[in-house]
Amino acid sequence: MRKKKKEKILKTARGIFARQGFYSSKMEEIANAAGVAKGSLYLYFESKEALYVEVILDIFSETDRILEVIIDSEKDFWEKINTLTENALKYFMENKDSFMILRREAQFKSIAPQSGEIMKFMEERITKLTCLFEEGRRRDCMGDDFSARQAALFCLNLIEGAALRILEGWENYSKDSSAVVLKFLKKGLA
């Protein structure tokens, strides 16, 4: 029962944080929308910052599972990158609230002291993706004009840009969306 209530609070908070941002969201509003008393909310989360951090870490856990499966697969480097792009875009299309929260990651630094936990998790994800690009370099799939970390960050930025274009209505989501990202990566990393 307690776990289900916490999950409902997290899901509700995710939607409110996505629509209003961290600073405009109120704990009372989250409690009302989740169907719990405001005081009860503090039994689960000591502060709005702690709730926000938990929402973000929950999103990271979901997306990290996608990344892990791809990295551990037997596919070749470019198939892994294509699968990563397709799965990330699909995830964000199905979880628009998650994307909107992650777009606000600049706020992480202002939510002390919990921001350290978020930044650590983000750095771990970048490190995993960097390892994937190091694999690509070892297999001569990319040039050496830049580091594997720079390639990983470039990849994340391209995926984010593609998701943003789709969510803002500039284009419709399709497999072509990930193909464009892959094409940019292949040409840019060659």
C-alpha positions as MATLAB code, in Angstrom:
seq = 'MRKKKKEKILKTARGIFARQGFYSSKMEEIANAAGVAKGSLYLYFESKEALYVEVILDIFSETDRILEVIIDSEKDFWEKINTLTENALKYFMENKDSFMILRREAQFKSIAPQSGEIMKFMEERITKLTCLFEEGRRRDCMGDDFSARQAALFCLNLIEGAALRILEGWENYSKDSSAVVLKFLKKGLA';
ca = [
       0.000    0.000    0.000;
       2.746    2.448    0.990;
       4.738    1.619   -2.155;
       1.696    2.162   -4.395;
       0.986    5.502   -2.760;
       4.593    6.606   -3.241;
       4.465    5.555   -6.911;
       1.246    7.543   -7.377;
       2.853   10.602   -5.792;
       5.905   10.254   -8.054;
       3.760    9.882  -11.177;
       1.619   12.855  -10.223;
       4.647   14.983   -9.358;
       6.279   14.078  -12.672;
       3.323   15.512  -14.574;
       3.150   18.675  -12.490;
       6.902   19.307  -12.592;
       6.850   18.756  -16.361;
       4.066   21.288  -16.911;
       5.062   23.917  -14.385;
       8.734   23.402  -13.639;
      10.265   22.931  -10.222;
       9.886   26.460   -8.906;
       6.222   26.936   -9.880;
       5.104   23.542   -8.569;
       3.662   23.459   -5.050;
       3.646   20.504   -2.672;
       0.004   21.186   -1.804;
      -0.937   20.950   -5.485;
       0.962   17.668   -5.859;
      -0.663   16.257   -2.724;
      -4.168   17.230   -3.880;
      -3.630   15.791   -7.366;
      -2.237   12.562   -5.872;
      -5.150   12.302   -3.448;
      -3.081   12.538   -0.276;
      -2.910   15.083    2.515;
      -0.054   17.559    2.238;
       1.301   16.352    5.590;
       1.305   12.771    4.310;
       3.422   13.845    1.375;
       6.191   14.722    3.809;
       6.135   11.193    5.200;
       7.413   10.064    1.795;
       9.572   13.042    0.830;
      11.201   15.446    3.262;
      10.954   18.377    0.839;
       9.937   19.421   -2.646;
      13.607   19.181   -3.610;
      13.770   15.570   -2.408;
      10.618   14.741   -4.390;
      12.014   16.396   -7.515;
      15.285   14.526   -7.184;
      13.416   11.228   -6.768;
      11.348   11.968   -9.892;
      14.516   12.661  -11.883;
      16.326    9.595  -10.564;
      13.266    7.517  -11.443;
      13.419    8.816  -15.019;
      17.153    8.118  -15.166;
      16.549    4.549  -13.972;
      14.019    3.994  -16.750;
      16.265    5.397  -19.462;
      19.347    3.701  -18.049;
      17.707    0.284  -18.470;
      17.307    1.075  -22.178;
      20.970    2.044  -22.435;
      22.197   -1.054  -20.565;
      20.326   -3.478  -22.818;
      21.748   -1.808  -25.921;
      25.321   -1.657  -24.652;
      25.223   -5.323  -23.634;
      23.752   -6.466  -26.942;
      25.724   -8.346  -29.596;
      24.956   -5.748  -32.278;
      27.700   -3.930  -34.098;
      28.545   -0.357  -33.070;
      26.310    1.518  -35.530;
      23.390   -0.860  -34.912;
      23.744   -0.103  -31.199;
      23.738    3.637  -31.853;
      20.718    3.322  -34.146;
      18.841    1.206  -31.571;
      19.764    3.696  -28.837;
      18.423    6.576  -30.918;
      15.217    4.749  -31.870;
      14.533    3.614  -28.297;
      15.344    7.001  -26.759;
      13.049    8.844  -29.170;
      10.298    6.286  -28.657;
      10.660    6.561  -24.876;
      10.410   10.349  -24.988;
       7.402   10.267  -27.302;
       5.664    7.903  -24.867;
       6.891    9.804  -21.784;
       6.719   13.470  -22.721;
       6.674   14.526  -19.079;
      10.013   12.817  -18.540;
      11.527   14.639  -21.493;
      10.258   18.014  -20.303;
      11.779   17.467  -16.864;
      15.137   16.394  -18.271;
      15.127   19.461  -20.548;
      15.254   21.529  -17.400;
      18.436   19.864  -16.173;
      20.069   23.264  -15.703;
      17.908   23.504  -12.576;
      19.667   20.490  -11.082;
      22.577   22.633   -9.970;
      20.315   24.959   -8.031;
      18.700   22.206   -5.960;
      21.424   21.714   -3.391;
      22.495   19.409   -1.840;
      20.547   16.799   -3.823;
      21.894   18.057   -7.141;
      25.116   16.168   -6.486;
      23.218   12.892   -6.615;
      21.617   13.836   -9.925;
      24.888   15.019  -11.436;
      26.592   11.788  -10.321;
      23.889    9.720  -12.031;
      24.124   11.854  -15.183;
      27.908   11.489  -15.229;
      27.569    7.696  -14.898;
      25.268    7.665  -17.932;
      27.701    9.787  -19.957;
      30.523    7.449  -18.926;
      28.547    4.399  -20.140;
      27.851    6.084  -23.445;
      31.494    7.177  -23.685;
      32.524    3.517  -23.316;
      30.232    2.667  -26.225;
      31.938    5.298  -28.384;
      35.357    4.022  -27.283;
      34.228    0.643  -28.600;
      33.323    2.355  -31.882;
      36.770    3.905  -32.070;
      38.468    0.539  -31.389;
      36.453   -0.953  -34.255;
      37.454    1.911  -36.576;
      33.853    3.108  -36.868;
      34.808    6.704  -36.151;
      37.729    9.038  -36.572;
      39.909   10.383  -33.819;
      39.337   14.105  -34.308;
      37.568   14.259  -30.930;
      37.266   12.221  -27.781;
      34.769    9.433  -27.178;
      33.242   11.621  -24.458;
      32.700   14.449  -26.950;
      31.053   11.952  -29.314;
      28.791   10.711  -26.491;
      27.721   14.257  -25.626;
      27.155   15.051  -29.312;
      24.978   11.938  -29.599;
      22.900   12.929  -26.549;
      22.449   16.449  -27.932;
      21.300   15.149  -31.316;
      18.760   12.825  -29.684;
      17.520   15.647  -27.468;
      17.226   17.970  -30.472;
      15.284   15.401  -32.481;
      12.921   14.747  -29.564;
      12.393   18.473  -29.079;
      11.561   19.018  -32.766;
       8.982   16.245  -32.600;
       7.443   17.331  -29.292;
       7.185   20.939  -30.454;
       5.385   19.795  -33.594;
       8.061   20.641  -36.145;
       7.982   17.097  -37.454;
       6.183   13.829  -36.845;
       7.834   10.930  -35.078;
       8.903    8.078  -37.332;
      11.841    5.744  -37.827;
      13.189    8.444  -40.149;
      13.708   10.628  -37.079;
      16.313    8.269  -35.685;
      17.772    7.688  -39.155;
      18.515   11.411  -39.434;
      20.313   11.380  -36.091;
      22.306    8.317  -37.141;
      23.238    9.958  -40.447;
      24.526   13.070  -38.660;
      26.519   10.934  -36.244;
      28.065    8.786  -38.967;
      29.082   11.789  -41.051;
      30.189   13.819  -38.062;
      32.209   11.046  -36.464;
      33.818    9.716  -39.632;
];
